[in-house]
Amino acid sequence: MLKRFGCGHKANGVEGTSQGECVIICPTCPQPGMNLPDGWEHATKDKQWLYATFITIDANFRLKRRNVSTNEADPSLLKGWSYFVEEANYKC
């Protein structure tokens, strides 16, 4: 994954990869300035659904990582580089 995202040859090495740096931006999710036409926010009621985000089941099975028993038994290989952040930063 680090090679595909160009992080393998950084001067500070793999450890220099920041949180979320290996996430792919969804090309079909509506993003102003990227894939929405000018004036999309002024669409009529019958056309507003064209510019809405539809969230459904996780077809890429990224949520599978949430079903681990403990981090010691099943450690993450990604250290927060992709879709899930490193939990230690958010726990008290």
N, CA and C of each residue as an Amber inpcrd file, in Angstrom:
protein
   276
   0.8250000  -1.1820000   0.0000000   0.0000000   0.0000000   0.0000000
   0.8740000   1.2520000   0.0000000   1.9020000   1.2460000   0.8000000
   2.7700000   2.4180000   0.8660000   3.4530000   2.6850000  -0.4700000
   3.8110000   1.6340000  -1.1710000   4.4300000   1.7900000  -2.4820000
   3.4450000   2.4170000  -3.4710000   2.2050000   1.9680000  -3.4550000
   1.1980000   2.4710000  -4.3880000   0.8660000   3.9390000  -4.1590000
   1.0020000   4.3820000  -2.9010000   0.7060000   5.7690000  -2.5870000
   1.9590000   6.6480000  -2.5860000   3.0820000   6.0830000  -3.0190000
   4.3070000   6.8600000  -3.1300000   4.9600000   7.1850000  -1.8040000
   4.6940000   6.4110000  -0.7730000   5.2490000   6.6830000   0.5590000
   6.4870000   5.8480000   0.8570000   6.8280000   4.9100000   0.0320000
   7.9310000   4.0100000   0.3090000   9.3010000   4.6310000   0.1800000
   9.4100000   5.7350000  -0.5590000  10.7150000   6.3490000  -0.7850000
  10.8330000   7.7310000  -0.1650000  10.0920000   7.9700000   0.8950000
  10.1840000   9.2550000   1.5780000  11.5170000   9.3670000   2.3050000
  11.9710000  10.5910000   2.4820000  13.2400000  10.8110000   3.1870000
  13.1700000  10.3330000   4.6300000  12.0160000  10.4980000   5.2710000
  11.8730000  10.0630000   6.6620000  11.2950000   8.6560000   6.7670000
  11.2470000   7.9320000   5.6650000  10.8510000   6.5270000   5.6660000
   9.3690000   6.2890000   5.8740000   9.0490000   5.0330000   6.0870000
   7.6610000   4.6110000   6.2650000   7.0390000   5.2730000   7.4920000
   7.8280000   5.4750000   8.5270000   7.3030000   6.0920000   9.7540000
   6.8560000   7.5370000   9.5290000   7.2690000   8.1410000   8.4390000
   6.8590000   9.5010000   8.1300000   5.4980000   9.5930000   7.4670000
   4.8590000   8.4540000   7.2380000   3.5260000   8.4390000   6.6330000
   2.5120000   8.9150000   7.6630000   1.7190000   9.9210000   7.3120000
   0.7690000  10.4900000   8.2670000  -0.5740000   9.7760000   8.2190000
  -1.4110000  10.0390000   9.2270000  -2.7370000   9.4390000   9.3400000
  -3.5720000   9.7570000   8.1000000  -4.1970000   8.7380000   7.5250000
  -5.0910000   8.9180000   6.3930000  -4.4240000   9.2200000   5.0680000
  -3.1280000   9.1250000   4.9960000  -2.4140000   9.4710000   3.7630000
  -2.6450000   8.4570000   2.6440000  -3.0900000   7.2550000   2.9730000
  -3.2820000   6.2060000   1.9680000  -4.7600000   5.9560000   1.6590000
  -5.5790000   6.9640000   1.7670000  -7.0120000   6.8310000   1.4960000
  -7.3010000   7.2900000   0.0690000  -8.1140000   6.5410000  -0.6170000
  -8.5320000   6.9050000  -1.9710000  -9.8080000   7.7340000  -1.8690000
  -9.8110000   8.8860000  -2.5050000 -11.0160000   9.7170000  -2.5310000
 -12.0220000   9.0580000  -3.4600000 -13.2340000   8.8770000  -2.9820000
 -14.2770000   8.2120000  -3.7590000 -14.6420000   9.0670000  -4.9780000
 -14.4560000   8.5350000  -6.1850000 -14.7500000   9.3310000  -7.3800000
 -16.2360000   9.5490000  -7.6240000 -17.0910000   8.7730000  -6.9960000
 -18.5280000   8.9380000  -7.2270000 -19.2130000   9.7660000  -6.1610000
 -18.5670000  10.0250000  -5.0330000 -19.1680000  10.8600000  -3.9890000
 -19.1820000  12.3110000  -4.4500000 -20.3190000  13.0000000  -4.2590000
 -20.4060000  14.3940000  -4.6980000 -19.4170000  15.2800000  -3.9350000
 -18.5380000  15.9670000  -4.6700000 -17.5460000  16.8490000  -4.0630000
 -17.5240000  18.1580000  -4.8270000 -17.9720000  19.2420000  -4.1760000
 -17.9840000  20.5420000  -4.8490000 -16.5960000  20.9070000  -5.3680000
 -16.5590000  21.4520000  -6.5680000 -15.3090000  21.8480000  -7.1810000
 -14.5770000  20.7090000  -7.8640000 -15.0840000  19.4910000  -7.7110000
 -14.4120000  18.3540000  -8.3210000 -15.3190000  17.6440000  -9.3250000
 -16.4940000  17.2080000  -8.8740000 -17.3580000  16.4540000  -9.7790000
 -18.8260000  16.8970000  -9.7180000 -19.0730000  18.0970000  -9.2350000
 -20.4140000  18.6700000  -9.2510000 -20.4350000  19.8610000 -10.1990000
 -21.5190000  20.0190000 -10.9520000 -21.5770000  21.1530000 -11.8750000
 -21.7630000  22.4710000 -11.1250000 -21.4020000  23.5690000 -11.7430000
 -21.6310000  24.8870000 -11.1510000 -23.1240000  25.0890000 -10.9420000
 -23.4860000  25.6420000  -9.8070000 -24.8890000  25.9100000  -9.4990000
 -25.6650000  24.7090000  -9.0010000 -24.9890000  23.6420000  -8.6380000
 -25.6730000  22.4380000  -8.1600000 -26.5050000  22.7040000  -6.9130000
 -26.0810000  23.6500000  -6.0760000 -26.8110000  23.9310000  -4.8320000
 -28.1410000  24.6310000  -5.0750000 -28.3680000  25.1100000  -6.2870000
 -29.6290000  25.7820000  -6.6360000 -30.5370000  24.8830000  -7.4770000
 -30.3270000  23.6010000  -7.4310000 -31.1360000  22.6690000  -8.2230000
 -32.5760000  22.6620000  -7.7130000 -33.4820000  22.4150000  -8.6140000
 -34.8950000  22.3360000  -8.2360000 -35.1400000  21.0740000  -7.4220000
 -36.2590000  21.0300000  -6.7200000 -36.5820000  19.8960000  -5.8410000
 -36.5440000  18.5570000  -6.5680000 -36.9920000  18.5340000  -7.7980000
 -37.0210000  17.2680000  -8.5300000 -35.6390000  16.8190000  -9.0150000
 -34.6180000  17.6730000  -8.9180000 -33.2640000  17.3240000  -9.3530000
 -32.2540000  17.2410000  -8.1950000 -32.6610000  17.5950000  -6.9680000
 -31.7300000  17.6180000  -5.8380000 -31.1570000  16.2470000  -5.5220000
 -31.8820000  15.1890000  -5.7830000 -31.3950000  13.8450000  -5.4840000
 -30.1330000  13.5130000  -6.2990000 -29.9450000  14.1740000  -7.4210000
 -28.7660000  13.9220000  -8.2460000 -27.4650000  14.3020000  -7.5470000
 -27.5440000  15.2090000  -6.5740000 -26.3520000  15.7230000  -5.9150000
 -26.2770000  15.2990000  -4.4510000 -26.9780000  14.2720000  -4.0770000
 -26.9800000  13.7670000  -2.7000000 -25.9930000  12.6180000  -2.5450000
 -25.5610000  12.3960000  -1.3310000 -24.6890000  11.2630000  -1.0130000
 -25.5630000  10.1270000  -0.5090000 -25.4160000   8.9540000  -1.0870000
 -26.1460000   7.7760000  -0.6490000 -25.1650000   6.8500000   0.0500000
 -25.4100000   6.5920000   1.3250000 -24.5250000   5.7220000   2.0950000
 -25.1970000   4.3660000   2.2370000 -24.4740000   3.3220000   1.8540000
 -25.0130000   1.9730000   1.9050000 -24.0450000   1.0490000   2.6340000
 -24.2610000  -0.2370000   2.5290000 -23.3790000  -1.1950000   3.1790000
 -21.9570000  -1.0860000   2.6280000 -21.0050000  -1.4020000   3.4400000
 -19.5970000  -1.2910000   3.0710000 -19.2180000  -2.4170000   2.1250000
 -19.2870000  -2.1670000   0.8330000 -19.0400000  -3.2060000  -0.1630000
 -17.5720000  -3.6060000  -0.2630000 -16.6700000  -2.7900000   0.2590000
 -15.2490000  -3.1190000   0.2190000 -14.7790000  -3.8180000   1.4920000
 -15.6930000  -4.0770000   2.3920000 -15.4160000  -4.7920000   3.6350000
 -14.3740000  -4.0940000   4.4990000 -14.3130000  -2.7870000   4.4690000
 -13.3870000  -2.0360000   5.3060000 -13.7940000  -2.1190000   6.7850000
 -15.0790000  -2.3460000   7.0570000 -15.5390000  -2.4280000   8.4370000
 -15.1410000  -3.7340000   9.1110000 -14.6000000  -4.6540000   8.3830000
 -14.1560000  -5.9280000   8.9260000 -13.1260000  -5.7120000  10.0410000
 -12.3230000  -4.6860000   9.9230000 -11.2900000  -4.3730000  10.9140000
 -11.8880000  -4.0380000  12.2730000 -13.1200000  -3.5880000  12.3110000
 -13.7640000  -3.2210000  13.5780000 -14.1680000  -4.4430000  14.3900000
 -14.1200000  -5.6400000  13.8320000 -14.5640000  -6.8480000  14.5290000
 -13.4360000  -7.6080000  15.2190000 -12.3040000  -6.9890000  15.4640000
 -11.1970000  -7.6900000  16.1110000 -11.4440000  -7.7810000  17.6080000
 -10.9110000  -8.8320000  18.2420000 -11.1100000  -8.9860000  19.6880000
 -10.2530000  -7.9890000  20.4620000  -8.9570000  -7.9590000  20.1780000
  -8.0540000  -6.9870000  20.7910000  -6.9680000  -6.6320000  19.7830000
  -6.3400000  -5.5050000  19.9790000  -5.2450000  -5.1200000  19.0850000
  -4.0210000  -6.0040000  19.2880000  -3.8730000  -6.5790000  20.4880000
  -2.7500000  -7.4770000  20.7360000  -2.9370000  -8.7960000  19.9880000
  -4.1700000  -9.3010000  19.9280000  -4.4510000 -10.5730000  19.2510000
  -4.4640000 -10.4190000  17.7320000  -4.9000000  -9.2730000  17.2540000
  -5.0110000  -9.0370000  15.8170000  -4.5580000  -7.6110000  15.5070000
  -3.2490000  -7.3540000  15.5010000  -2.7690000  -5.9770000  15.3050000
  -3.0140000  -5.4720000  13.8830000  -3.2140000  -4.1960000  13.7800000
  -3.3900000  -3.5700000  12.4730000  -2.0520000  -3.4640000  11.7650000
  -2.0600000  -3.6500000  10.4670000  -0.8450000  -3.5070000   9.6780000
  -0.7040000  -2.1030000   9.1020000  -1.7350000  -1.2810000   9.2530000
  -1.7620000  -0.0030000   8.5680000  -1.4740000   1.2080000   9.4470000
  -1.5290000   1.0800000  10.7430000  -1.2050000   2.1660000  11.6790000
  -1.9670000   3.4600000  11.3880000  -3.2220000   3.3510000  10.9880000
  -4.0310000   4.5360000  10.7310000  -3.7910000   5.1900000   9.3870000
  -3.0410000   4.5660000   8.5050000  -2.7200000   5.1690000   7.2230000
  -3.9040000   5.1740000   6.2600000  -4.8980000   4.3280000   6.5150000
  -5.9750000   4.1810000   5.5440000  -7.2980000   4.6540000   6.1380000
  -8.3040000   3.7940000   6.1850000  -9.6580000   4.2120000   6.5350000
  -9.9470000   4.2840000   8.0190000  -9.1760000   3.6180000   8.8590000
  -9.3850000   3.6930000  10.3010000  -8.1900000   4.3680000  10.9500000
  -8.4520000   5.2990000  11.8510000  -7.3780000   6.0040000  12.5320000
  -6.7790000   5.1150000  13.6210000  -5.6080000   5.4670000  14.0700000
  -4.9600000   4.7670000  15.1740000  -5.7430000   5.0940000  16.4420000
  -6.2910000   4.0690000  17.1010000  -7.1850000   4.2920000  18.2420000
  -6.5000000   4.9140000  19.4540000  -5.2090000   4.6690000  19.6320000
  -4.5110000   5.1570000  20.8130000  -4.6000000   6.6900000  20.9060000
  -4.6780000   7.3710000  19.7840000  -4.7610000   8.8290000  19.7900000
  -6.1130000   9.3550000  20.2770000  -7.1300000   8.4890000  20.3180000
  -8.4740000   8.9200000  20.6770000  -8.9850000   8.3260000  21.9770000
  -8.2190000   7.4680000  22.5990000  -8.6340000   6.8710000  23.8650000
  -8.0270000   7.6360000  25.0270000  -8.7870000   7.7460000  26.1070000
  -8.3010000   8.4600000  27.3020000  -7.5450000   7.5260000  28.2300000
